[in-house]
Amino acid sequence: MGKVFPDAKSALAGICKDNMVVMAGGFGLCGMPEELIIALRDTGVKGITAISNNAGVDGKGLSLLLETRQIRKMISSYVGENKLFAQQYLAGELELEFNPQGTLAERCRAGGAGIPAFYTKTGYGTLIAEGKPTAEFDGEMYVMERWLRADVSLVHAWKADTEGNLVFRKTARNFNPMMATAGKVTVVQCEELVEAGAIDPDQIHTPGVFVQRIVHVPNAAKYIENRTVRPKQS
Amino acid sequence: MAWTREQMAARAAKELRDGFYVNLGIGIPTLVSNYIPEGVSVQLQSENGMMGMGPFPFEGEEDADLINAGKQTVSELPTTSYFSSADSFAMIRGGHINLSILGAMQVAENGDLANWMIPGKMVKGMGGAMDLVAGVQKVVVVMEHEAKGESKLLHRCNLPLTGANVVDMVITDLGVFTIDKKGKDGMALIELADGVTLDEIKAKTEATFKVALKN
C-alpha cells in the first residue's frame, strides 16, 4: 500500500473524528504543518484536543481551528501572540494545559517510545507538579510526567521519500520528529518528495516506520514572526 | 546612579568562560552576546533546536526555517548544529549547558525564581524557562532591582514559582548577589553598581543578605 496521497484532504480522509487528539509540529510558525491544519479544519471535526508547542498566531497555524471553535483543549508551553486564544480562554470556551517546553517534548517522545511515564526535575516545587507523584533519586527530588499520544500527528518535513523517511531543515525540525513517533496515524506534508533510495540512509532524521501518510506540498506557505536583520556591510 | 541595561548585560558577560555552552533568555540577557570578553569563545544554544547561534542575518538572507527561541531570524556559524526539541531539552535537563542567563519578576533569598505568571492576568506560558532553571549548571538572573518601587529580591516569592532553589546569581541595576541555592549560606551581596551605596541597596532590598563585597 502506498503512503503517498494526492492532497491534504485525501491524506486526512477516514482518520478524523470529533473529540480526537491531534499533535501538530512546529515552534511558532516555523516547521508548522499548515496545509494539513487547513485540511483538518475543512473536515469540520469538533472537540479537538490539540497538542502543539504554540497555538499559532492570529489567522495562521492552529489559530485557524480556534476561529472555527474546533479546538476544545490545548496542551502547549507558550500561547502568547494570539488574541483569539486569549479571548476564548478568558471566556471559558477553551481548556488549556501548560507544559514546560522540555516536558512537552519528552512526553511526546515517551508516547512514541512506549514509555508511559518518566521523572524530571523540571517544575518540581511549582504549580506544574501539583497533584503529580514525586520521588527522590540520588538525593534530588523529581516529578513524574506521563506520556502523550495522539490519534493523528501532523508533521512538516523538508524532504520525504515514498517510504516515509524524513529529513527536516534547520530549526523547522523542533517538535516534528517526536510527534511523528507518537501518532496512531502520522501524516506528513513535505516540501520535496523523492523516490525511496534518493535520500542517503545515514542522513534520515525520522525513519519511515513512524509515517503512515505523505502529501507533497511544494509551495507551502512559510512565515517569519519576527524578522530581524543587520544591514549588509559595504 | 545605577547600572544601565547595557551595563547589567556587560556584568553578566563576565560570568562567561571560554568553552561554555550558554542559553540566553529574552530581554537584557540577549544583550549579553554583545559583551563576550576577548579570548572567550562560547556557543549559544537556542532551545527550539540549535547550538551555535549566529547573529541576525544580513538583509535579504533571512530564512523562515532558521529562528531562535524568540522567533527572530538568526544565522548559522561554522559550529552550528540543529536538533529536535527532545534533544535540545536533553542538553538542558541533562546538565550539558554550562550557563543560563534569564530575566525574572521575583527572586527569593533561597534561590526560588518567579518569572512566568501573574495570577489574574492572561498567562502566556513558561516556554522553556522551567526546564532551563532546573537543568542548567549555573543560573544567573538579570533584572531591575525594583518594580514600581517594590523590591524584587524577597524573603519568599509571592508569585507562582518557575523553579525552587534554582538561582545562583542575581545581577540588578544596583549590584550583584550570589545565592547558595542548595546550602544554608543564603544570599550575599558581592558587588555594588557604580555610584550605589550599601545603605541604598539595603533600603531597597526585602531579602536578607550578607555583605561580602569584593572591593
Chai-1 contact restraints between the chains, C-beta under 6 A:
chainA,res_idxA,chainB,res_idxB,connection_type,confidence,min_distance_angstrom,max_distance_angstrom,comment,restraint_id
A,F27,B,N48,contact,1.0,0.0,6.0,A-B,restraint_1
A,G28,B,K71,contact,1.0,0.0,6.0,A-B,restraint_2
A,C30,B,I67,contact,1.0,0.0,6.0,A-B,restraint_3
A,S77,B,G125,contact,1.0,0.0,6.0,A-B,restraint_4
A,S77,B,G127,contact,1.0,0.0,6.0,A-B,restraint_5
A,Y78,B,K124,contact,1.0,0.0,6.0,A-B,restraint_6
A,Y78,B,G125,contact,1.0,0.0,6.0,A-B,restraint_7
A,Y78,B,G127,contact,1.0,0.0,6.0,A-B,restraint_8
A,V79,B,G125,contact,1.0,0.0,6.0,A-B,restraint_9
A,G80,B,K124,contact,1.0,0.0,6.0,A-B,restraint_10
A,A86,B,M122,contact,1.0,0.0,6.0,A-B,restraint_11
A,F98,B,G125,contact,1.0,0.0,6.0,A-B,restraint_12
A,P100,B,M126,contact,1.0,0.0,6.0,A-B,restraint_13
A,P100,B,M130,contact,1.0,0.0,6.0,A-B,restraint_14
A,P100,B,D131,contact,1.0,0.0,6.0,A-B,restraint_15
A,Q101,B,G127,contact,1.0,0.0,6.0,A-B,restraint_16
A,Q101,B,G128,contact,1.0,0.0,6.0,A-B,restraint_17
A,G102,B,F89,contact,1.0,0.0,6.0,A-B,restraint_18
A,G102,B,R93,contact,1.0,0.0,6.0,A-B,restraint_19
A,G102,B,D131,contact,1.0,0.0,6.0,A-B,restraint_20
A,A105,B,S85,contact,1.0,0.0,6.0,A-B,restraint_21
A,A105,B,A86,contact,1.0,0.0,6.0,A-B,restraint_22
A,A105,B,F89,contact,1.0,0.0,6.0,A-B,restraint_23
A,R109,B,A86,contact,1.0,0.0,6.0,A-B,restraint_24
A,K121,B,A134,contact,1.0,0.0,6.0,A-B,restraint_25
A,T122,B,M130,contact,1.0,0.0,6.0,A-B,restraint_26
A,T122,B,D131,contact,1.0,0.0,6.0,A-B,restraint_27
A,T122,B,A134,contact,1.0,0.0,6.0,A-B,restraint_28
A,G123,B,M130,contact,1.0,0.0,6.0,A-B,restraint_29
A,G125,B,A164,contact,1.0,0.0,6.0,A-B,restraint_30
A,T126,B,L161,contact,1.0,0.0,6.0,A-B,restraint_31
A,L127,B,P160,contact,1.0,0.0,6.0,A-B,restraint_32
A,R169,B,D65,contact,1.0,0.0,6.0,A-B,restraint_33
A,K170,B,D65,contact,1.0,0.0,6.0,A-B,restraint_34
A,K170,B,L66,contact,1.0,0.0,6.0,A-B,restraint_35
A,K170,B,Y82,contact,1.0,0.0,6.0,A-B,restraint_36
A,T171,B,N48,contact,1.0,0.0,6.0,A-B,restraint_37
A,T171,B,G49,contact,1.0,0.0,6.0,A-B,restraint_38
A,T171,B,M50,contact,1.0,0.0,6.0,A-B,restraint_39
A,T171,B,L66,contact,1.0,0.0,6.0,A-B,restraint_40
A,T171,B,I67,contact,1.0,0.0,6.0,A-B,restraint_41
A,A172,B,D65,contact,1.0,0.0,6.0,A-B,restraint_42
A,R173,B,G49,contact,1.0,0.0,6.0,A-B,restraint_43
A,R173,B,Y82,contact,1.0,0.0,6.0,A-B,restraint_44
A,R173,B,S84,contact,1.0,0.0,6.0,A-B,restraint_45
A,N174,B,N48,contact,1.0,0.0,6.0,A-B,restraint_46
A,N174,B,G49,contact,1.0,0.0,6.0,A-B,restraint_47
A,N174,B,S85,contact,1.0,0.0,6.0,A-B,restraint_48
A,F175,B,S85,contact,1.0,0.0,6.0,A-B,restraint_49
A,P177,B,S84,contact,1.0,0.0,6.0,A-B,restraint_50
A,M178,B,A86,contact,1.0,0.0,6.0,A-B,restraint_51
A,K222,B,A64,contact,1.0,0.0,6.0,A-B,restraint_52
A,I224,B,A64,contact,1.0,0.0,6.0,A-B,restraint_53
A,I224,B,T73,contact,1.0,0.0,6.0,A-B,restraint_54
A,E225,B,K71,contact,1.0,0.0,6.0,A-B,restraint_55
A,N226,B,K71,contact,1.0,0.0,6.0,A-B,restraint_56
A,N226,B,Q72,contact,1.0,0.0,6.0,A-B,restraint_57
A,R227,B,E62,contact,1.0,0.0,6.0,A-B,restraint_58
A,R227,B,T73,contact,1.0,0.0,6.0,A-B,restraint_59
A,T228,B,F56,contact,1.0,0.0,6.0,A-B,restraint_60
A,T228,B,Q72,contact,1.0,0.0,6.0,A-B,restraint_61
A,T228,B,T73,contact,1.0,0.0,6.0,A-B,restraint_62
A,V229,B,F56,contact,1.0,0.0,6.0,A-B,restraint_63
A,V229,B,P57,contact,1.0,0.0,6.0,A-B,restraint_64
A,V229,B,E59,contact,1.0,0.0,6.0,A-B,restraint_65
A,V229,B,E62,contact,1.0,0.0,6.0,A-B,restraint_66
A,R230,B,F56,contact,1.0,0.0,6.0,A-B,restraint_67
A,K232,B,F58,contact,1.0,0.0,6.0,A-B,restraint_68
A,K232,B,E59,contact,1.0,0.0,6.0,A-B,restraint_69
